[in-house]
Amino acid sequence: MILHFLIRGRVQGVGFRWFVQREASELELRGWVRNTEDGDLEVVAAGTPEDLNELRGSLRRGPRGARVDNLIEHHLDESEAANLTAFRIEGAW
């Protein structure tokens, strides 16, 4: 299963990407997380439905200092997972 999440709220400048990378890596998910130009956070994750459900809960909660106002979720076609590797942060220095 592969999901795309868009997280809106106070999600940049609070360590959210590193939080997501840690949570997803512990669940052994494949995919990536990155900031958007609009100030949101975007996540693509592939794994079992149970592990993705656990990640969803973490995304709703966020790290200390974050505020999640909205979590938008889309299912992606399994073919989208073909190029996904170990979970990483995109666009980080």
Long-range contacts (C-beta under 8 A, 24 or more apart in sequence): 1-46, 1-47, 1-48, 1-49, 1-52, 1-75, 1-78, 2-31, 2-44, 2-45, 2-46, 2-75, 2-76, 2-77, 2-78, 2-80, 2-81, 2-84, 3-43, 3-44, 3-45, 3-46, 3-52, 3-56, 3-73, 3-74, 3-75, 3-76, 4-42, 4-43, 4-44, 4-73, 4-74, 4-75, 4-76, 5-42, 5-43, 5-44, 5-45, 5-56, 5-59, 5-71, 5-72, 5-73, 6-36, 6-40, 6-41, 6-42, 6-43, 6-70, 6-71, 6-72, 7-40, 7-41, 7-42, 7-43, 7-59, 7-62, 7-68, 7-70, 7-71, 7-72, 8-40, 8-68, 8-69, 8-70, 8-71, 8-72, 9-62, 9-66, 9-67, 9-68, 9-69, 9-70, 10-65, 10-66, 10-67, 10-69, 11-39, 11-40, 11-41, 11-62, 11-66, 11-67, 11-68, 12-39, 12-41, 14-62, 14-63, 14-64, 14-65, 14-66, 15-63, 15-65, 15-66, 16-41, 16-62, 16-63, 16-66, 17-41, 17-89, 17-92, 18-63, 18-89, 19-58, 19-62, 19-63, 19-66, 20-55, 20-58, 20-59, 21-87, 21-88, 21-89, 23-55, 23-58, 24-55, 24-87, 25-86, 25-87, 27-51, 27-54, 27-55, 29-55, 29-87, 30-81, 30-84, 30-85, 30-86, 30-87, 31-84, 31-87, 31-88, 32-84, 32-87, 32-88, 32-89, 32-90, 33-87, 33-88, 33-89, 33-90, 34-89, 34-90, 34-91, 35-91, 44-76, 44-80, 44-84, 45-87, 46-80, 46-81, 46-84
